[in-house]
């Protein structure tokens, strides 16, 4: 396996940007925004700008979202 010789901490640090990005996409899907277009743009940013989109969502988009329920 590719990561078999990699220590667990190093593997986690390598996977951290992907985990943050996937969480940002999941969070945007499960929350509402003032405009529906904003949700769509956050999801697309997470898909097409993986690391930058996820970090921008954490900085800017998280405060603008509201729970669906």
VOPAGU-2260 file (C-alpha; in pm, 1 decimal, decimal comma):
REM VOPAGU-2260
SITE   aa  ch    i         X         Y         Z
SITE  UNK   A    0       0,0       0,0       0,0
SITE  UNK   A    1     117,6     352,0     -75,1
SITE  UNK   A    2      89,0     486,2     279,8
SITE  UNK   A    3     197,5     172,7     462,6
SITE  UNK   A    4     535,7     319,2     564,8
SITE  UNK   A    5     394,9     662,8     653,1
SITE  UNK   A    6     340,1     736,5    1022,4
SITE  UNK   A    7     -22,0     795,9    1123,3
SITE  UNK   A    8      34,5    1163,2    1212,0
SITE  UNK   A    9     191,0    1236,6     874,5
SITE  UNK   A   10     -96,3    1061,5     699,4
SITE  UNK   A   11    -349,8    1264,2     898,5
SITE  UNK   A   12    -171,9    1589,8     814,5
SITE  UNK   A   13    -170,4    1496,0     446,4
SITE  UNK   A   14    -542,3    1415,0     455,7
SITE  UNK   A   15    -643,8    1723,6     657,4
SITE  UNK   A   16    -709,4    1952,5     355,8
SITE  UNK   A   17    -931,7    1686,6     195,9
SITE  UNK   A   18   -1120,4    1630,3     520,6
SITE  UNK   A   19   -1179,6    2004,7     566,2
SITE  UNK   A   20   -1296,9    2038,4     208,1
SITE  UNK   A   21   -1535,9    1742,7     227,1
SITE  UNK   A   22   -1677,0    1874,1     553,8
SITE  UNK   A   23   -1728,9    2221,3     398,9
SITE  UNK   A   24   -1920,3    2069,2     105,8
SITE  UNK   A   25   -2130,8    1857,0     342,6
SITE  UNK   A   26   -2201,3    2158,0     565,3
SITE  UNK   A   27   -2305,8    2376,8     271,8
SITE  UNK   A   28   -2541,6    2105,5     145,3
SITE  UNK   A   29   -2707,7    2067,9     486,3
SITE  UNK   A   30   -2750,0    2438,2     563,3
SITE  UNK   A   31   -2937,9    2723,4     404,4
SITE  UNK   A   32   -2817,9    3065,0     300,2
SITE  UNK   A   33   -2995,2    3393,4     228,7
SITE  UNK   A   34   -2983,1    3312,9    -142,6
SITE  UNK   A   35   -2995,3    2966,2    -294,4
SITE  UNK   A   36   -2724,5    3068,1    -541,3
SITE  UNK   A   37   -2482,9    3121,7    -254,5
SITE  UNK   A   38   -2515,2    2759,4    -143,2
SITE  UNK   A   39   -2456,5    2641,7    -498,2
SITE  UNK   A   40   -2147,9    2860,9    -531,5
SITE  UNK   A   41   -2000,0    2730,1    -205,0
SITE  UNK   A   42   -2051,4    2371,6    -316,6
SITE  UNK   A   43   -1896,0    2442,5    -656,0
SITE  UNK   A   44   -1603,1    2622,0    -488,7
SITE  UNK   A   45   -1543,5    2314,2    -272,6
SITE  UNK   A   46   -1550,4    2087,1    -575,6
SITE  UNK   A   47   -1345,4    2291,3    -822,5
SITE  UNK   A   48   -1113,0    2475,2    -579,1
SITE  UNK   A   49   -1054,8    2199,9    -324,3
SITE  UNK   A   50    -822,7    2348,4     -64,3
SITE  UNK   A   51    -898,5    2716,5    -126,8
SITE  UNK   A   52   -1274,8    2660,4    -147,4
SITE  UNK   A   53   -1286,1    2467,2     178,3
SITE  UNK   A   54   -1077,1    2720,4     366,6
SITE  UNK   A   55   -1277,2    3014,2     229,0
SITE  UNK   A   56   -1596,3    2841,7     338,6
SITE  UNK   A   57   -1459,4    2805,3     690,7
SITE  UNK   A   58   -1359,6    3172,0     700,3
SITE  UNK   A   59   -1654,4    3336,2     521,3
SITE  UNK   A   60   -1936,4    3093,1     452,4
SITE  UNK   A   61   -1974,8    2926,6     789,9
SITE  UNK   A   62   -2110,0    3244,3     954,0
SITE  UNK   A   63   -2356,3    3305,9     671,1
SITE  UNK   A   64   -2523,7    2963,8     693,0
SITE  UNK   A   65   -2828,2    2866,2     896,3
SITE  UNK   A   66   -2951,2    2513,9     979,3
SITE  UNK   A   67   -3217,6    2372,6     749,0
SITE  UNK   A   68   -3443,8    2267,9    1035,8
